[in-house]
Amino acid sequence: MATRNSEIVEAFEKFFQNYYDNEVKQLAQEYPNEKQSLYIDWQDLYRYDPDLADDYLSHPKHHQGYAEKALRVYDLPIDISLSQAHVRIHNLPSTESPDIGEIRSRHVNSLIRVTGTVDSIEQAQSALSEAAFECQLCGTLSRIPQSPIGGIQKPHKCQGCERSENFVVNHDQSEYVDIQTIYIEQRPPGVGTDDDREILTVKLEDDLVDEVNPGNTVNICGIVQHNADLKNSTASIPDKHIEGIAITEASRYQLDITNREKKDIIQLSSNDSIYETMVDSIAPTVYGYERMNQARSHRDYQDLDHRNTHQSGLQHPRVYLITFC
């Protein structure tokens, strides 16, 4: 078993050498004050070794550990240890990207990707990452790594007197990490109401904390965990949460456009009456709101025009429209 583990670590080390050598060296230069994580693309791992990539999906915690061990032993040009650096994998295949409402027991302990909008975030807190347990009989310290998101893991017995009780956490000798809980929502296509949305609990730690704000649309890659303590939560899936591994920005609107629709759009773009056409297309069966529809169309055109000029280095104002009914 030990030989197999060392082979996996070696495979990750060679993967980093072939695909992420510059990124690892850049991380070493900026670690730990500016950067603490190496982001890797699952598609790159699949091109390098399909079996290793598939195993990462089904056994993410183990393979995350192997990848981070490979990072710790990586041959660096400077004298620095990446002992607490993270490997954050993203861009998972579409087969591992269920909607929130589709997450089931088969996903527990597996790696998935969820795309949604940040609904709300909780205040960041501190949690134990390594607990120093002090034996009350002999004073020996036993250091036990902790999962910041799970419960406290105690030593089986004292390393000094070999007793199995009377342990107290020595907080001065322990290590802590920031943690945060956020809530991701998905809505069905169309308008939808609050009753239609699905909400998922996501737990983050370390450099992922305070990386998103409500309203951001993001891809969350993480491990599905079963947690009975969440049963009183307002989340749509009250007994599961995602242990976040990576966060990347997602497109807010993802539309599938056919070739015919693309041709129609291009044809409309050259029409001199495109503005009037857009005004007439807004709620065409509702009468008496022509001026309101003109204002909405003007807002969209103005925002688009300013965004185009912003690409040339000009600042653009935010445009807001308040409708009173």
Secondary structure, 3 states (H helix, E strand, C coil): CHHHHHHHHHHHHHHHHHHCHHHHHHHHHHCCCCCCEEEEEHHHHHHHCHHHHHHHHHCHHHHHHHHHHHHHCCCCCCCCCCCCCEEEEECCCHHHCCCHHHCCHHHECCEEEEEEEEEEECCCEEEEEEEEEEECCCCCEEEEECCCCCCCCCCCCCCCCCCCCCEEECHHHCEEEEEEEEEEEECCCCCCCCCCCEEEEEEEEHHHCCCCCCCCEEEEEEEEEECHHHCCCCCCCCCEEEEEEEEEECCCCCCCCCHHHHHHHHHHHCCCCHHHHHHHHCCCCCCCCHHHHHHHHHHHHHHHHHHHHHCCCCCCCCCCCCCCC
